[in-house]
Amino acid sequence: MKDIHEVLRQKQTRYAQLGKQIEMLQQAAEKLREVAPLLAENDDEDNAVLMEVDEALPGGDAMAAKAGAAGATGGAAKAARPTAPRWP
């Protein structure tokens, strides 16, 4: 049979570890909330610049069609950046 004091000590240690992990996760979430709008603004600006470049290049629509066809057939054409989840 286990000693009740030892079990209690283990549970308290585990509880303290979980408390620290929760605090760290809350701090990380807070930082993400601060940074997420900045990332969203940059992403929108990048997309606008890319659209302007595509419109300025001759045959930009043809290149977009080729990229779309390659993506539809499982080609190596991937998005330049992976999309990240938006934080509220």
TIMI-2910 file (N, C-alpha, C, CB; in pm, 1 decimal, decimal comma, always signed):
<rs>
+----------+----------+----------+----------+----------+----------+----------+----------+----------+----------+----------+----------+------+
!      n_x !      n_y !      n_z !     ca_x !     ca_y !     ca_z !      c_x !      c_y !      c_z !     cb_x !     cb_y !     cb_z ! resn !
+----------+----------+----------+----------+----------+----------+----------+----------+----------+----------+----------+----------+------+
!    +83,8 !   -116,0 !     +0,0 !     +0,0 !     +0,0 !     +0,0 !    +90,2 !   +124,9 !     +0,0 !    -96,4 !     -1,6 !   +122,0 !  Met !
!    +45,1 !   +229,4 !    -73,0 !   +123,5 !   +352,2 !    -83,3 !   +101,8 !   +439,2 !    +39,2 !    +86,9 !   +429,5 !   -210,6 !  Lys !
!   +206,5 !   +510,0 !    +73,5 !   +197,8 !   +604,9 !   +184,0 !   +118,4 !   +727,3 !   +136,8 !   +340,8 !   +646,0 !   +234,6 !  Asp !
!    +17,9 !   +764,7 !   +212,9 !    -70,8 !   +874,2 !   +175,0 !     +4,6 !  +1006,6 !   +162,9 !   -183,5 !   +887,8 !   +276,6 !  Ile !
!   +105,3 !  +1025,1 !   +245,0 !   +182,9 !  +1149,6 !   +241,0 !   +268,1 !  +1157,8 !   +113,9 !   +273,0 !  +1160,3 !   +365,7 !  His !
!   +320,1 !  +1043,8 !    +71,6 !   +399,3 !  +1040,5 !    -52,2 !   +309,8 !  +1069,1 !   -173,5 !   +469,8 !   +902,5 !    -68,4 !  Glu !
!   +192,2 !  +1009,6 !   -175,8 !    +98,3 !  +1033,3 !   -285,1 !    +58,3 !  +1180,5 !   -288,7 !    -26,6 !   +943,7 !   -270,1 !  Val !
!    +31,6 !  +1237,2 !   -172,8 !     -6,3 !  +1378,3 !   -163,9 !   +108,2 !  +1467,3 !   -212,7 !    -44,8 !  +1415,1 !    -18,6 !  Leu !
!   +229,3 !  +1437,0 !   -174,6 !   +346,7 !  +1513,2 !   -217,3 !   +362,9 !  +1506,4 !   -370,4 !   +474,2 !  +1459,5 !   -147,0 !  Arg !
!   +343,1 !  +1388,8 !   -428,4 !   +352,1 !  +1373,6 !   -574,4 !   +244,0 !  +1455,7 !   -644,5 !   +339,5 !  +1224,9 !   -614,2 !  Gln !
!   +124,0 !  +1450,2 !   -591,8 !    +12,6 !  +1525,2 !   -651,0 !    +39,2 !  +1675,9 !   -643,2 !   -120,5 !  +1490,5 !   -579,4 !  Lys !
!    +91,1 !  +1723,5 !   -531,6 !   +120,7 !  +1865,4 !   -516,6 !   +230,9 !  +1909,4 !   -612,6 !   +161,1 !  +1896,2 !   -372,6 !  Gln !
!   +330,7 !  +1824,4 !   -631,7 !   +438,6 !  +1855,5 !   -726,8 !   +382,8 !  +1864,9 !   -867,4 !   +550,2 !  +1748,6 !   -720,7 !  Thr !
!   +299,9 !  +1770,3 !   -903,8 !   +238,4 !  +1769,6 !  -1037,4 !   +148,7 !  +1892,8 !  -1055,8 !   +155,9 !  +1639,4 !  -1058,9 !  Arg !
!    +76,0 !  +1928,3 !   -951,3 !    -12,0 !  +2045,6 !   -955,4 !    +70,0 !  +2172,8 !   -977,0 !    -94,5 !  +2056,6 !   -824,8 !  Tyr !
!   +183,1 !  +2183,7 !   -909,8 !   +269,8 !  +2301,0 !   -925,8 !   +326,1 !  +2306,9 !  -1068,2 !   +385,5 !  +2297,7 !   -822,4 !  Ala !
!   +366,6 !  +2192,7 !  -1123,8 !   +418,3 !  +2188,7 !  -1261,0 !   +310,9 !  +2232,7 !  -1361,0 !   +468,1 !  +2046,7 !  -1295,7 !  Gln !
!   +190,6 !  +2182,9 !  -1343,4 !    +81,0 !  +2220,8 !  -1433,2 !    +49,3 !  +2369,9 !  -1422,2 !    -44,7 !  +2138,1 !  -1402,0 !  Leu !
!    +56,3 !  +2422,9 !  -1300,9 !    +33,2 !  +2565,6 !  -1281,2 !   +135,0 !  +2649,4 !  -1357,8 !    +38,3 !  +2599,8 !  -1132,6 !  Gly !
!   +261,5 !  +2608,9 !  -1353,9 !   +366,9 !  +2680,3 !  -1427,4 !   +343,0 !  +2670,8 !  -1578,0 !   +506,4 !  +2623,4 !  -1391,7 !  Lys !
!   +304,9 !  +2552,9 !  -1625,2 !   +278,0 !  +2535,3 !  -1768,1 !   +160,5 !  +2621,7 !  -1812,8 !   +249,7 !  +2387,7 !  -1799,5 !  Gln !
!    +56,7 !  +2628,5 !  -1732,4 !    -59,6 !  +2710,9 !  -1766,3 !    -19,2 !  +2857,6 !  -1772,8 !   -173,3 !  +2690,7 !  -1663,3 !  Ile !
!    +60,9 !  +2902,1 !  -1677,4 !   +105,5 !  +3041,3 !  -1676,4 !   +188,6 !  +3073,6 !  -1801,0 !   +187,1 !  +3070,0 !  -1549,5 !  Glu !
!   +278,1 !  +2982,3 !  -1839,1 !   +359,2 !  +3004,5 !  -1958,2 !   +273,1 !  +3008,3 !  -2084,1 !   +465,5 !  +2895,9 !  -1970,7 !  Met !
!   +174,1 !  +2921,3 !  -2093,0 !    +84,3 !  +2920,7 !  -2208,4 !     +2,3 !  +3049,1 !  -2215,8 !     -8,7 !  +2799,6 !  -2202,5 !  Leu !
!    -40,3 !  +3100,2 !  -2100,7 !   -115,3 !  +3225,3 !  -2098,9 !    -28,0 !  +3341,8 !  -2144,5 !   -170,7 !  +3252,5 !  -1958,7 !  Gln !
!    +98,6 !  +3342,1 !  -2104,4 !   +190,9 !  +3446,5 !  -2149,1 !   +214,0 !  +3438,2 !  -2299,2 !   +324,4 !  +3435,4 !  -2074,8 !  Gln !
!   +229,3 !  +3316,5 !  -2351,1 !   +249,2 !  +3298,8 !  -2495,1 !   +126,2 !  +3344,5 !  -2572,6 !   +280,5 !  +3151,9 !  -2527,5 !  Ala !
!     +7,8 !  +3313,2 !  -2522,6 !   -115,7 !  +3355,0 !  -2588,6 !   -127,0 !  +3506,9 !  -2589,1 !   -238,1 !  +3292,7 !  -2519,1 !  Ala !
!    -85,5 !  +3569,7 !  -2481,1 !    -89,1 !  +3715,9 !  -2472,0 !     +3,8 !  +3778,0 !  -2576,4 !    -49,3 !  +3762,7 !  -2330,1 !  Glu !
!   +121,7 !  +3722,2 !  -2590,3 !   +216,8 !  +3773,1 !  -2689,6 !   +164,0 !  +3752,2 !  -2831,2 !   +353,5 !  +3704,4 !  -2673,5 !  Lys !
!   +101,7 !  +3637,5 !  -2855,1 !    +45,7 !  +3610,7 !  -2986,9 !    -66,0 !  +3709,0 !  -3021,5 !     -6,6 !  +3467,9 !  -2993,5 !  Leu !
!   -147,1 !  +3744,0 !  -2922,5 !   -253,0 !  +3842,3 !  -2946,7 !   -195,4 !  +3977,5 !  -2985,1 !   -341,3 !  +3856,9 !  -2823,2 !  Arg !
!    -78,8 !  +4011,9 !  -2929,5 !    -14,5 !  +4138,7 !  -2962,6 !    +44,4 !  +4135,8 !  -3103,2 !    +94,7 !  +4171,0 !  -2860,7 !  Glu !
!    +99,9 !  +4022,3 !  -3143,5 !   +171,9 !  +4012,5 !  -3269,9 !    +79,4 !  +3979,2 !  -3387,5 !   +280,5 !  +3907,4 !  -3258,8 !  Val !
!    -28,7 !  +3909,0 !  -3363,0 !   -116,1 !  +3862,2 !  -3470,8 !   -166,7 !  +3975,2 !  -3560,5 !   -233,7 !  +3788,5 !  -3412,2 !  Ala !
!   -211,9 !  +4088,3 !  -3507,1 !   -256,4 !  +4195,2 !  -3597,4 !   -144,3 !  +4248,1 !  -3685,4 !   -315,2 !  +4309,1 !  -3517,5 !  Pro !
!    -22,3 !  +4251,9 !  -3632,5 !    +90,7 !  +4297,7 !  -3712,9 !   +117,9 !  +4201,8 !  -3828,0 !   +215,9 !  +4312,6 !  -3625,8 !  Leu !
!   +109,2 !  +4073,2 !  -3799,1 !   +130,3 !  +3973,3 !  -3904,1 !    +19,6 !  +3980,1 !  -4008,1 !   +137,5 !  +3832,4 !  -3843,9 !  Leu !
!   -102,4 !  +4001,9 !  -3964,6 !   -214,8 !  +4010,4 !  -4057,9 !   -198,5 !  +4132,3 !  -4148,3 !   -349,1 !  +4017,4 !  -3981,4 !  Ala !
!   -153,2 !  +4245,7 !  -4092,9 !   -131,2 !  +4365,4 !  -4173,6 !    -23,5 !  +4339,6 !  -4277,9 !    -91,9 !  +4484,6 !  -4084,5 !  Glu !
!    +86,1 !  +4276,7 !  -4239,0 !   +194,1 !  +4247,9 !  -4332,9 !   +147,1 !  +4152,4 !  -4441,6 !   +314,8 !  +4189,1 !  -4259,5 !  Asn !
!    +68,0 !  +4053,9 !  -4405,1 !    +18,8 !  +3955,6 !  -4500,9 !    -69,3 !  +4023,9 !  -4605,5 !    -59,6 !  +3843,6 !  -4428,9 !  Asp !
!   -157,3 !  +4115,1 !  -4561,1 !   -243,8 !  +4187,6 !  -4654,0 !   -161,7 !  +4275,0 !  -4747,5 !   -345,2 !  +4273,0 !  -4577,5 !  Asp !
!    -58,8 !  +4342,5 !  -4693,7 !    +26,5 !  +4426,8 !  -4776,1 !   +102,8 !  +4342,7 !  -4877,9 !   +124,1 !  +4506,0 !  -4688,6 !  Glu !
!   +154,2 !  +4227,5 !  -4834,2 !   +227,0 !  +4139,3 !  -4925,1 !   +137,8 !  +4092,9 !  -5039,2 !   +282,7 !  +4018,6 !  -4849,5 !  Asp !
!    +14,4 !  +4055,3 !  -5007,4 !    -78,8 !  +4010,0 !  -5110,3 !   -109,1 !  +4121,9 !  -5209,1 !   -208,5 !  +3959,2 !  -5046,6 !  Asn !
!   -125,4 !  +4244,8 !  -5159,7 !   -153,6 !  +4357,7 !  -5247,5 !    -36,1 !  +4382,8 !  -5341,4 !   -184,2 !  +4483,9 !  -5165,2 !  Ala !
!    +85,9 !  +4375,4 !  -5288,8 !   +204,6 !  +4396,8 !  -5371,2 !   +215,3 !  +4286,9 !  -5476,8 !   +332,1 !  +4400,5 !  -5283,5 !  Val !
!   +191,1 !  +4163,2 !  -5438,5 !   +199,1 !  +4052,9 !  -5533,8 !    +94,9 !  +4068,3 !  -5644,0 !   +180,5 !  +3918,9 !  -5462,2 !  Leu !
!    -24,2 !  +4114,2 !  -5609,9 !   -127,8 !  +4134,4 !  -5711,4 !    -86,6 !  +4244,7 !  -5808,0 !   -262,7 !  +4169,0 !  -5645,4 !  Met !
!    -26,1 !  +4352,4 !  -5757,0 !    +19,9 !  +4460,7 !  -5842,8 !   +128,2 !  +4412,0 !  -5937,1 !    +71,3 !  +4577,5 !  -5759,1 !  Glu !
!   +219,7 !  +4330,2 !  -5887,4 !   +327,4 !  +4277,6 !  -5970,6 !   +270,1 !  +4187,0 !  -6078,7 !   +430,4 !  +4201,0 !  -5885,0 !  Val !
!   +175,3 !  +4101,5 !  -6043,5 !   +113,1 !  +4012,7 !  -6142,2 !    +43,7 !  +4091,9 !  -6251,6 !    +13,0 !  +3919,2 !  -6074,5 !  Asp !
!    -22,3 !  +4201,0 !  -6213,4 !    -92,3 !  +4282,0 !  -6312,9 !     +5,3 !  +4355,6 !  -6402,5 !   -185,2 !  +4381,3 !  -6244,8 !  Glu !
!   +121,5 !  +4394,1 !  -6350,3 !   +218,9 !  +4471,0 !  -6426,9 !   +297,4 !  +4383,1 !  -6524,4 !   +314,7 !  +4541,9 !  -6332,6 !  Ala !
!   +312,2 !  +4256,2 !  -6493,2 !   +390,0 !  +4167,1 !  -6579,5 !   +308,9 !  +4125,3 !  -6701,6 !   +435,5 !  +4042,8 !  -6501,5 !  Leu !
!   +373,8 !  +4126,2 !  -6819,9 !   +303,0 !  +4075,1 !  -6937,1 !   +283,6 !  +3924,3 !  -6924,2 !   +380,2 !  +4109,1 !  -7067,1 !  Pro !
!   +162,5 !  +3879,0 !  -6956,4 !   +133,9 !  +3735,3 !  -6947,3 !   +116,4 !  +3688,8 !  -6804,1 !   +244,7 !  +3655,8 !  -7012,5 !  Gly !
!    +87,1 !  +3779,1 !  -6712,3 !    +69,6 !  +3741,9 !  -6571,8 !    -44,7 !  +3644,2 !  -6553,9 !    +45,3 !  +3865,4 !  -6486,7 !  Gly !
!   -152,9 !  +3661,9 !  -6633,9 !   -265,9 !  +3570,8 !  -6623,0 !   -228,9 !  +3431,3 !  -6671,6 !   -384,8 !  +3624,0 !  -6702,0 !  Asp !
!   -148,0 !  +3424,0 !  -6775,2 !   -106,0 !  +3293,8 !  -6826,3 !    -20,9 !  +3220,7 !  -6722,7 !    -27,9 !  +3310,0 !  -6958,0 !  Ala !
!    +65,8 !  +3296,0 !  -6655,5 !   +150,2 !  +3233,5 !  -6553,4 !    +64,4 !  +3185,1 !  -6436,3 !   +258,3 !  +3332,9 !  -6503,7 !  Met !
!    -36,3 !  +3262,7 !  -6400,1 !   -125,4 !  +3221,9 !  -6292,1 !   -202,1 !  +3096,2 !  -6332,1 !   -223,2 !  +3335,7 !  -6256,0 !  Ala !
!   -244,3 !  +3088,8 !  -6458,2 !   -316,3 !  +2970,8 !  -6505,5 !   -226,0 !  +2848,3 !  -6501,6 !   -369,5 !  +2993,3 !  -6647,9 !  Ala !
!    -99,7 !  +2864,8 !  -6541,5 !     -5,4 !  +2752,8 !  -6537,3 !    +16,7 !  +2706,4 !  -6393,8 !   +128,7 !  +2792,7 !  -6601,3 !  Lys !
!    +32,4 !  +2801,4 !  -6303,2 !    +53,9 !  +2765,9 !  -6163,2 !    -68,6 !  +2694,5 !  -6107,4 !    +85,6 !  +2891,2 !  -6079,5 !  Ala !
!   -186,5 !  +2741,1 !  -6144,0 !   -308,4 !  +2677,2 !  -6097,7 !   -321,2 !  +2536,6 !  -6151,7 !   -428,7 !  +2758,7 !  -6137,4 !  Gly !
!   -285,6 !  +2517,2 !  -6279,0 !   -292,8 !  +2384,5 !  -6339,8 !   -192,5 !  +2290,7 !  -6274,6 !   -267,5 !  +2392,6 !  -6491,1 !  Ala !
!    -72,6 !  +2339,6 !  -6245,7 !    +28,3 !  +2255,1 !  -6181,8 !    -17,0 !  +2215,6 !  -6042,1 !   +164,2 !  +2327,6 !  -6175,6 !  Ala !
!    -79,6 !  +2308,0 !  -5970,7 !   -128,3 !  +2276,9 !  -5836,6 !   -242,4 !  +2177,2 !  -5840,8 !   -173,0 !  +2403,5 !  -5765,8 !  Gly !
!   -326,7 !  +2186,1 !  -5942,8 !   -440,2 !  +2095,6 !  -5953,8 !   -395,4 !  +1954,4 !  -5987,0 !   -537,5 !  +2145,4 !  -6059,0 !  Ala !
!   -282,3 !  +1940,9 !  -6055,5 !   -234,6 !  +1808,2 !  -6093,5 !   -139,4 !  +1750,3 !  -5991,2 !   -167,0 !  +1813,6 !  -6227,8 !  Thr !
!   -121,6 !  +1822,0 !  -5880,0 !    -34,0 !  +1769,2 !  -5776,1 !   +110,2 !  +1804,3 !  -5799,9 !    -48,2 !  +1620,8 !  -5766,5 !  Gly !
!   +138,7 !  +1909,1 !  -5877,1 !   +275,2 !  +1951,7 !  -5903,9 !   +340,0 !  +2009,3 !  -5779,7 !   +278,0 !  +2053,6 !  -6016,0 !  Gly !
!   +462,8 !  +2053,9 !  -5795,9 !   +538,7 !  +2105,5 !  -5683,4 !   +504,7 !  +2250,0 !  -5652,1 !   +685,4 !  +2092,8 !  -5710,7 !  Ala !
!   +413,5 !  +2310,9 !  -5726,5 !   +378,4 !  +2450,8 !  -5700,9 !   +300,3 !  +2460,1 !  -5570,5 !   +295,6 !  +2510,2 !  -5818,7 !  Ala !
!   +359,5 !  +2522,1 !  -5473,6 !   +297,4 !  +2540,2 !  -5342,3 !   +290,3 !  +2689,1 !  -5314,6 !   +377,0 !  +2465,4 !  -5229,4 !  Lys !
!   +210,7 !  +2726,5 !  -5215,0 !   +202,2 !  +2865,8 !  -5173,9 !   +338,4 !  +2910,3 !  -5121,5 !    +91,9 !  +2885,7 !  -5066,1 !  Ala !
!   +370,3 !  +3036,9 !  -5143,4 !   +498,8 !  +3089,1 !  -5099,9 !   +513,1 !  +3081,0 !  -4948,2 !   +515,9 !  +3233,2 !  -5146,8 !  Ala !
!   +403,0 !  +3105,8 !  -4877,4 !   +405,0 !  +3098,8 !  -4731,7 !   +286,7 !  +3016,3 !  -4683,6 !   +402,1 !  +3240,4 !  -4669,1 !  Arg !
!   +306,9 !  +2933,3 !  -4586,3 !   +192,2 !  +2861,4 !  -4530,7 !   +102,0 !  +2959,1 !  -4455,9 !   +238,8 !  +2747,0 !  -4436,3 !  Pro !
!    -25,5 !  +2930,5 !  -4459,8 !   -118,4 !  +3019,3 !  -4390,8 !   -120,3 !  +2984,9 !  -4242,8 !   -260,6 !  +3009,0 !  -4451,3 !  Thr !
!   -123,2 !  +3087,7 !  -4160,7 !   -123,7 !  +3069,7 !  -4016,1 !   -264,2 !  +3100,0 !  -3964,6 !    -17,1 !  +3161,2 !  -3946,8 !  Ala !
!   -303,6 !  +3033,1 !  -3856,9 !   -437,0 !  +3062,3 !  -3802,2 !   -442,3 !  +3205,8 !  -3750,1 !   -472,9 !  +2962,4 !  -3688,6 !  Pro !
!   -556,9 !  +3267,4 !  -3765,9 !   -576,9 !  +3404,6 !  -3717,9 !   -624,0 !  +3398,9 !  -3573,8 !   -679,6 !  +3482,0 !  -3806,9 !  Arg !
!   -563,5 !  +3478,5 !  -3489,8 !   -601,5 !  +3484,8 !  -3349,1 !   -700,0 !  +3599,0 !  -3329,9 !   -476,9 !  +3503,1 !  -3258,0 !  Trp !
!   -795,1 !  +3581,4 !  -3242,0 !   -894,6 !  +3689,1 !  -3219,0 !   -833,0 !  +3809,9 !  -3152,5 !  -1009,9 !  +3638,2 !  -3133,2 !  Pro !
+----------+----------+----------+----------+----------+----------+----------+----------+----------+----------+----------+----------+------+
</rs>
